[in-house]
């Protein structure tokens, strides 16, 4: 067993290696999505594929629970100088989760013995597919989303496989940039290998191998201590993606069971896989990294000294039923799976809120809308694809302070791109980029404010895509009397004669002079807003985050000029009845659930299981259409009626 002093030193040396690897990618990457936004990752894995090193400060840090073992086994014999490339979710058993995430894996040997693997990925700005950027919410199978690469050696004992590289680059709209990003990843792998060899030279192979084992166990023990303090019980929660096929929300449901030092996540009641690209290939791997981010962030918030490795999720088990959106059958589309895993975080935050009372925040914006443009260079005739901005929104208010403006906890690893860098990359003008007024959910602690971004197009035949636009109908929920945040919106040519609301954007053709304005969501509030310090309300008005009307209506604070009118404020607040609801979901969701209660939605899911997978998405839409039509006619619909409605629809279309 490693002594505690050495283990602390070893933890910091491992952390330094992965942070240095990440910085190599950040400084040498080619695409803006890498060098500005930071959508990449660098990791150290055990020979069995468990993550023992992952960066916290640079790049994508939701890596704990990556199921790399299946990919490692698929290669069979690993040799020095090998580098494997893959991006296929189905061929890797859920290690990759959508095609733009191109992974490289390299074995690290010492005197002929396999000691560890270095792994890294970059989110490529394009890997082919039906739209520039490769991610379209309306893609309905993975073949529409770009090139798929099952695990294969890009380098075999140091020799480049030109055919594999050519196949990948020829199926992309930006081959030169992709090759540049791959070289940045390989530089990071080489740096990680060098630093691990230096670590072995300093401490010996045996001590390093034992240190890796003990570091993972140390994380596990610290997390088990945290879980013991959570009251045992079952806590259920659900939330929605809003843009499912047919216009109906897609429900994500979880029952979180806490028992001693263990957590079990039961996703029964989650909707079937969809004919759209919101599916996540988890293969129901235990503690899968797309299912557990809310938990690991909670654990490390409680104890910031926990080493950031996969020991943190060894005690987490899950059941994501097959053929659901969280465990789809091949070859479901998966490109927009980020929208889904963000909502999974909201669901687990809600469930943990029930277990922990007043320790968890309200819901944040709930989206990471990646806006991309594709143009044709007028000189070379070549396509150019670039990221404009990852548009997030405000985080949820916390039990002790306001939410963070302009950034949701769920996607805090993404960095914004400076306007100057965007304008240098693409022919656009950023006309406005700031915080959105009156967007934050009201509360004793208000939610974070959303983003207000206006982009002007300067090039003809520009194609804009914007994936993961969510919370456009159902508002980010508030906690313990806090109000809901504002929903998102997108507007073309705002303030002009041809102004129009865009709703969710899939693929939009734009011309010089066109503008698109994005208004992102504010986070939910925490606590009764009439308990907020009036001076803090005044400061929000002064800073432009809140209007005077909202101050009076939402907070009961009357202002005169730049001061609080104490007498008028006292009158407003004395007439207020305190709101003590555990969760505030907003009128849109409440209206939807008047018919579609938990029992009704579970009945739909149970009935769909009796029918072939290819019919389920269609039958869900038609059944909900029929039930809503009957409800509007005054007919009472109960859970027991769902199966008959579904069978009637099958009979009508001649399917038995």
C-alpha positions, -999 to +999 in steps of 0.1 A: +000+000+000+014+034-010+020+057+020-002+088+022+025+113+016+038+097-015+002+092-027-005+129-025+028+136-044+019+109-070-016+123-075-002+158-083+024+143-107-002+124-126-025+154-127+004+175-141+010+150-169-026+151-182-028+188-178+004+192-198-010+168-225-041+190-226-021+222-230-002+206-259-035+201-278-047+236-268-016+253-281-011+232-313-047+224-324-058+238-358-096+244-355-112+271-334-133+244-316-101+231-302-078+261-297-106+285-285-135+264-272-115+236-258-136+206-269-110+179-266-097+156-239-065+139-228-064+109-204-042+082-189-058+048-187-048+016-169-041-015-191-077-025-185-090+009-196-099+026-164-091+064-163-065+072-136-056+106-150-078+133-164-074+171-167-094+195-146-082+228-159-080+224-197-103+206-222-133+183-217-132+170-181-163+147-180-142+117-188-146+094-157-163+062-167-152+061-204-156+024-213-123+019-231-119-017-223-138-030-253-117-010-277-085-021-261-096-058-264-107-053-300-071-045-311-057-077-296-019-074-296-006-039-289+030-030-298+053-001-292+046+027-317+010+018-323-017+045-324-053+034-328-080+058-343-117+054-339-149+074-337-176+047-339-200+046-309-213+011-317-179-005-325-164+009-293-192-001-270-200+035-261-164+048-257-170+073-285-205+087-284-208+106-317-188+106-349-171+141-346-153+129-314-122+113-331-102+093-305-066+082-306-052+056-282-015+048-277+001+021-255+028+032-231+055+005-226+084+003-202+111-022-210+086-042-231+059-042-204+025-024-210+022+001-182-007+023-194-025+038-223-027+074-234-060+084-249-072+117-263-099+129-286-108+160-305-142+172-315-137+176-353-155+205-368-165+182-397-164+144-405-187+145-434-225+137-432-256+156-444-247+190-430-215+210-425-203+203-390-218+167-393-244+171-365-280+176-375-308+171-350-330+156-378-306+129-389-324+096-383-296+071-387-259+072-381-250+068-418-262+104-423-237+118-397-204+112-414-176+086-417-175+058-391-141+044-382-141+012-361-109+008-340-080+005-364-043+012-362-034+046-377+002+038-368+015+003-367+047+001-348+054+037-358+045+034-395+016+055-407-012+037-424-017+061-453-049+043-465-067+048-432-056+084-430-067+091-466-101+074-460-107+097-430-095+130-445-112+124-479-146+121-462-143+155-444-150+190-456-119+203-438-092+176-444-062+200-437-076+212-404-085+176-393-050+164-400-036+193-380-058+184-351-048+148-353-011+158-352-019+179-321-034+148-304-004+127-313+020+153-299+000+151-266+003+114-266+040+115-271+044+141-243+023+119-220+045+089-228+076+109-221+064+122-188+052+087-176+087+073-185+102+101-164+079+092-135+090+056-137+126+066-138+121+087-107+101+062-086+105+027-103+080+007-123+066-012-093+060+020-073+042+037-102+020+007-109+011+004-072+005+041-071-020+039-099-039+011-081-039+030-048-049+063-064-080+048-079-088+031-046-083+064-027-109+082-048-133+053-043-130+054-006-135+091-003-166+090-025-180+061-005-176+083+026-197+110+009-225+086-001-228+073+035-239+108+045-268+109+019-300+095+034-308+060+021-339+059-001-353+061-036-356+094-053-372+098-087-371+127-111-377+134-148-372+161-173-375+166-211-359+172-243-384+193-262-379+186-299-388+150-304-402+136-336-438+147-341-432+177-317-437+157-285-411+161-257-387+132-251-388+122-214-357+112-194-366+095-161-344+082-133-350+066-100-319+071-078-315+045-051-291+053-023-281+023-001-252+026+023-221+034+001-238+025-032-259+044-058-281+027-084-296+047-113-327+031-128-337+048-161-368+028-165-395+051-177-371+069-201-385+072-236-376+048-265-348+057-289-360+083-313-359+088-351-336+118-345-300+123-333-305+126-296-297+090-287-267+082-265-248+049-270-240+038-235-244+000-241-255+002-204-219+002-193-218+007-156-210+042-145-209+054-182-194+088-185-226+102-202-247+092-172-227+102-142-213+138-146-238+153-122-227+128-095-190+132-099-193+170-098-214+168-067-188+145-050-159+168-058-179+199-047-183+182-013-147+172-012-124+191-036-094+169-026-107+137-043-084+126-071-101+131-105-102+095-117-126+066-123-124+054-088-151+080-082-177+060-100-169+024-090-198+024-066-223+037-092-245+011-110-271+019-137-297+003-158-305+020-190-330-003-207-323-014-242-338+004-272-342+036-251-327+070-259-299+062-234-291+027-248-303+026-285-300-003-309-278+002-339-278+022-361-297+051-344-284+086-350-264+101-321-250+134-333-269+157-310-264+134-279-250+164-260-285+178-256-294+145-240-265+141-216-271+177-204-306+168-196-295+137-178-274+160-156-306+180-148-325+148-140-298+135-116-295+170-100-332+169-094-332+135-079-302+143-057-321+175-046-348+153-032-322+133-013-302+163-001-328+189+005-311+223+003-277+213-010-282+213-048-287+242-073-317+250-094-317+240-131-294+258-154-299+269-190-298+232-201-282+237-235-249+239-253-259+252-287-230+250-310-234+275-339-214+267-370-211+283-405-201+268-438-190+291-467-173+286-500-140+305-503-145+328-534-108+325-543-101+288-539-136+274-542-130+252-512-154+247-483-147+263-450-164+252-418-160+271-386-176+275-351-191+308-342-198+302-306-210+276-281-241+294-268-248+283-233-269+302-208-270+310-171-264+284-144-290+276-118-290+296-085-272+279-056-283+275-020-259+302-009-253+325-039-266+335-074-261+314-105-232+322-129-241+345-157-236+332-193-224+297-183-243+266-171-225+242-147-234+213-171-211+226-198-186+247-179-157+230-197-166+249-229-149+283-234-164+311-253-146+323-285-135+360-286-154+380-312-121+391-328-111+354-332-145+346-347-144+375-372-108+366-382-119+330-390-152+336-408-168+365-429-192+377-402-196+406-378-206+401-342-230+431-337-239+422-301-226+398-275-236+402-239-260+391-212-297+389-218-319+412-197-347+397-175-337+361-184-326+349-150-351+330-127-360+351-097-351+340-063-335+349-030-306+339-051-313+346-087-303+323-116-275+332-140-284+354-169-285+341-205-266+352-235-277+378-262-257+372-294-263+389-327-244+377-358-243+395-392-235+375-423-211+390-449-208+361-474-233+348-499-248+313-496-237+309-460-251+278-443-257+280-406-263+250-383-271+252-347-274+219-327-285+212-292-310+241-290-331+232-260-353+247-233-373+266-259-406+256-243-401+242-209-383+267-186-353+259-164-369+250-131-365+268-098-360+255-063-376+261-029-397+290-041-373+302-068-388+312-102-381+296-136-356+310-160-366+323-195-367+300-224-344+304-254-351+320-288-336+326-322-346+354-345-336+362-381-333+398-391-345+412-358-359+447-361-362+445-399-392+442-421-386+405-427-380+396-391-390+360-382-387+336-353-366+306-362-373+283-334-348+255-335-322+258-363-311+227-382-298+240-415-303+277-425-293+294-457-282+330-452-270+359-474-250+391-469-269+415-446-289+388-428-286+387-391-294+359-366-300+368-329-297+341-303-313+346-269-303+319-245-319+308-213-315+321-178-310+296-149-337+289-124-339+308-091-334+295-056-356+306-026-384+331-025-375+362-045-392+385-021-365+376+004-338+389-018-319+419-005-334+450-022-299+464-027-289+433-047-320+438-069-310+475-073-276+464-084-290+440-111-311+469-124-281+492-125-260+466-144-287+461-170-296+425-160-330+434-147-357+460-157-374+482-131-408+465-140-393+430-133-378+443-100-412+453-088-432+423-102-407+395-094-390+408-063-414+434-048-387+461-050-398+495-060-372+519-073-370+557-077-342+567-099-311+549-087-325+542-052-348+517-035-381+532-025-383+516+009-419+526+017-433+513-016-411+482-013-425+474+021-461+476+008-453+453-021-436+428+001-462+428+029-488+417+005-468+388-007-475+352+002-443+332+005-437+305-022-424+272-007-426+248-036-397+223-038-396+228-076-411+254-099-415+240-134-434+267-153-468+268-169-458+250-202-446+218-184-474+219-159-499+221-188-483+192-206-484+170-175-521+177-168-527+149-193-493+133-195-487+124-159-459+101-148-484+072-148-496+080-183-461+083-197-450+051-181-481+034-196-470+046-231-435+032-226-448-001-213-472-005-242-445+003-268-423-025-255-449-050-269-443-037-304-413-040-329-386-014-324-391+000-359-427+010-350-422+024-315-414+060-324-443+062-349-467+045-325-457+069-297-465+099-318-498+086-332-509+074-297-502+108-281-520+125-310-551+103-305-551+107-267-548+145-269-576+147-295-599+126-272-590+148-242-599+179-261-633+163-268-637+159-230-630+121-230-612+110-199-580+091-208-565+067-182-532+047-183-552+015-189-565+030-222-531+035-238-525-001-249-559-002-267-553+031-284-520+018-297-535-014-310-563+005-327-537+025-345-518-006-357-551-021-369-559+011-389-526+009-408-530-028-414-503-040-390-511-069-367 
